[in-house]
Amino acid sequence: MRIFDLKRKEVINICDCKRLGYVGDVEFNPETGCITHLIVPGPGCLCGIFGREKEFVIPFCDVRQIGDDIILVEVKKLKDLEKACRSDG
């Protein structure tokens, strides 16, 4: 499976059945080449016009199943995964 394939899948938390969004990026360990985190952009502010304020950084160990269309994750405390988006400007 390629990273491109992961980005086409929706992430759903099995603890509360919330749809978190689609994979936007991944983090990996450069020494081992293994994926360490999935990064899912959070909801846009003001209908997505002004970008996003937060993103979910989900440890790959929380992934429970990868299907054809979705990725199921088990996250007990979703707030702990929210990170402020970095400003590249």
PLY file of the C-alpha trace (Angstrom):
ply
format ascii 1.0
element vertex 89
property float x
property float y
property float z
element edge 88
property int vertex1
property int vertex2
end_header
0.00 0.00 0.00
1.20 3.50 -0.82
0.76 6.73 1.13
-1.43 7.96 -1.72
-3.79 5.05 -1.02
-3.98 5.98 2.68
-4.90 9.57 1.81
-8.02 8.38 0.02
-9.42 6.67 3.14
-11.66 8.20 5.78
-10.62 7.83 9.43
-13.32 6.80 11.93
-12.91 6.49 15.69
-14.52 3.25 16.89
-14.86 4.55 20.48
-17.46 7.19 19.60
-18.13 6.48 15.89
-16.97 9.99 14.93
-15.73 10.67 11.45
-12.38 12.43 11.87
-11.74 13.14 8.21
-9.33 11.86 5.60
-5.63 11.16 6.06
-3.74 14.29 5.06
-0.20 13.14 5.77
1.85 10.57 7.65
4.87 10.74 9.93
7.45 8.01 9.79
10.63 7.00 11.56
13.48 7.73 9.14
15.68 5.04 10.72
13.19 2.19 10.36
10.96 3.54 7.57
7.87 2.61 9.63
4.83 4.86 9.86
4.50 6.34 13.37
1.48 8.67 13.03
-1.43 9.46 10.74
-2.19 13.16 10.41
-5.82 14.06 9.78
-6.68 17.72 9.16
-9.35 18.91 11.57
-12.53 20.69 10.59
-12.08 23.95 8.74
-13.00 27.21 10.39
-15.81 29.24 8.83
-16.77 26.55 6.31
-13.14 25.88 5.42
-12.63 29.32 3.85
-9.80 30.37 6.13
-8.01 27.04 6.42
-7.80 24.77 9.42
-6.96 25.51 13.03
-6.31 21.98 14.29
-5.24 18.58 13.12
-5.42 15.12 14.65
-2.09 13.34 15.09
-3.01 9.69 15.58
-0.37 7.18 16.69
-0.21 4.33 14.22
-0.51 1.85 17.10
-4.12 3.13 17.54
-5.07 1.93 14.04
-7.28 -1.14 14.41
-8.14 -1.93 10.81
-7.50 -0.59 7.33
-10.29 -1.36 4.89
-10.97 -0.54 1.27
-12.55 2.85 2.07
-11.95 3.55 5.76
-9.39 3.33 8.53
-10.72 2.41 11.96
-8.85 3.85 14.92
-9.38 3.44 18.65
-8.87 6.75 20.43
-10.29 7.11 23.95
-9.51 10.84 24.40
-9.76 12.66 21.09
-8.80 16.01 22.65
-5.32 14.64 23.43
-4.68 14.18 19.69
-5.57 17.73 18.63
-2.58 19.82 17.71
-2.55 23.40 16.51
-1.68 23.56 12.82
1.69 24.99 12.03
1.83 28.31 10.27
4.18 28.13 7.29
4.03 31.87 6.66
0 1
1 2
2 3
3 4
4 5
5 6
6 7
7 8
8 9
9 10
10 11
11 12
12 13
13 14
14 15
15 16
16 17
17 18
18 19
19 20
20 21
21 22
22 23
23 24
24 25
25 26
26 27
27 28
28 29
29 30
30 31
31 32
32 33
33 34
34 35
35 36
36 37
37 38
38 39
39 40
40 41
41 42
42 43
43 44
44 45
45 46
46 47
47 48
48 49
49 50
50 51
51 52
52 53
53 54
54 55
55 56
56 57
57 58
58 59
59 60
60 61
61 62
62 63
63 64
64 65
65 66
66 67
67 68
68 69
69 70
70 71
71 72
72 73
73 74
74 75
75 76
76 77
77 78
78 79
79 80
80 81
81 82
82 83
83 84
84 85
85 86
86 87
87 88
